Amino acid sequence: MYLLACEKTSEAIAIDPLDHALCLETANAMGWNIKIVANTHHHHDHIGGNGPVIASTNAELVSHKDAMDAIPDVNRGLMAGDDLHCGEFTLKVMDTPGHTMSHICLYFAGNNDEQPALFCGDTLFNAGVGRCDFGGEPKILHKTFEDHIFPLEDNVRIFPGHDYIENNLEFTLDREPDNKMAISLRDKFKNGLDAESFVSDIGLEREINVFFRLNENQVRAKLASSLDLDIANLDNQKTFIGLRKLRDNW
């Protein structure tokens, strides 16, 4: 979960505030006024803290417009291109189905003081992507990546809904054992780098995230071997879907 605030106005947005006590404690300690609670999607581990946060702050609850029936008491449904304004900063709404069919990511375009950032729920993880077997569809998730994630600039920081980076790196290396960047980062975690405070960006994901490396020969060869496929028939979409199938049970 994430708590974002405008330094000038102290207005804040809480994204998927499951641990409502920690969210409220932090906002109070910082002197921030939570004006908006934003849910990336309807799964309980993202919406479970909505009630107490809103009861304490009277914040507006927003979600994807098609998730309003699945999330209690949503005040406003969002669509692609909508803006969430908080003090003097803005988050752009991206419609990113695949993990669920009504999922949003929130994009901060950056300014002179802050790099761009993507608050991506369960669409994109550090070195991985979201599951599709809880109401999603891998083919649709691949299209989301083709249309919205892969085109992002390298300097966009990513803030996902869960931290699976160490396991995801091992999955990348199981597919692409010669990936030097993934090996180096895995070794840094083994030697004490704190995974909880680690922040990746799109440029790094292009190097360490096997779901960004769909046309690499080694990735396709290992996938074809694992699933008994003809490598000649693999395109990017089929490679993505095959990788997601393997990761489901890996």
Buried (B, 14 or more C-beta within 10 A) or exposed (E): BBBBBBEEBBBBBBBBBBBBEEBBEBBEEEEBBBBBBBBBBBBEEBBBBBBBBBEBBEBBBBBBBBBBEBBEEBEBBBEEEBEBEBBEBEBBBBBBBBBBBBBBBBBBEBEEEEEBBBBBBBBBBBBBBBBBEEBBBBBBBBBBBBEBBBEBEEEBBBBBBEBBBBBBBEBBBBBBEEBEEBBEBBEEBEEEBEEEEBEBBBEBBEBBBBBBBBEBEBBBBBBBEBEEBEEEEBEBBBBBBBBBBBBEEE
